[in-house]
């Protein structure tokens, strides 16, 4: 494990493998670098350099009391790229990490970035408002956050099967499901609540509209965590140039349940 310091003095952990063209992996909410284990070995075998970040409050990084807003998290990503002086980077992100990536591009430009690949990203804007009528009603989201605050382990346990869409026959073992729950629960409870509460209100519509690098969007139609109608189907309207693929039977955990297809689609995008 390697470490670097951000602009506010927070020490963040990352892993760095390989020597080829750089891929930087940004984890989903409550997860850390280990979530990418089925992507890491595949892309190393394809000759890529793989850098995996533990965001603040997650994994082996510091757990500060501040900095969980999307601007600071995007700045943390910028600090990693600058620390390693990475260029012609492909940013690969899941869920909340998708918001961090597009916010990074709007705050720090695409000078270091060649392309982005987003898996079930929480963009462009999830809150129902007058100008976003397809969004999620605030009261539904607030009820979910209240349940998370009251009993975090039960909140994850109640959603574990749906996370992988096991009701549709996805081939994910109970052992894998339990391991992913442990990863989620390893995050700082404070960080988990702070980021989850911000997911609904983070408006990335302008960020998405400003993306100029090639973009890949992968999303499962039955995703129960980040509903596709609110997110990727709206994103493709704002960014029609993106390469967009829907998976008929994938939940939010498509990076595991559909790892072979996800890896193949990302590789095709990298080579296009």
Secondary structure as UniProt FT lines:
FT   STRAND          2..5
FT   TURN            7..8
FT   STRAND          11..17
FT   STRAND          22..26
FT   TURN            29..30
FT   HELIX           33..36
FT   HELIX           37..45
FT   TURN            46..47
FT   STRAND          49..54
FT   TURN            56..57
FT   TURN            59..60
FT   HELIX           70..84
FT   STRAND          89..94
FT   HELIX           96..108
FT   TURN            111..112
FT   STRAND          113..119
FT   TURN            130..131
FT   TURN            133..134
FT   HELIX           138..150
FT   HELIX           152..163
FT   TURN            164..165
FT   HELIX           166..168
FT   HELIX           174..185
FT   HELIX           189..199
FT   TURN            200..201
FT   HELIX           205..209
FT   STRAND          214..220
FT   TURN            221..222
FT   TURN            228..231
FT   HELIX           232..238
FT   TURN            240..241
FT   STRAND          243..247
FT   TURN            248..249
FT   TURN            252..253
FT   HELIX           254..257
FT   HELIX           259..271
//
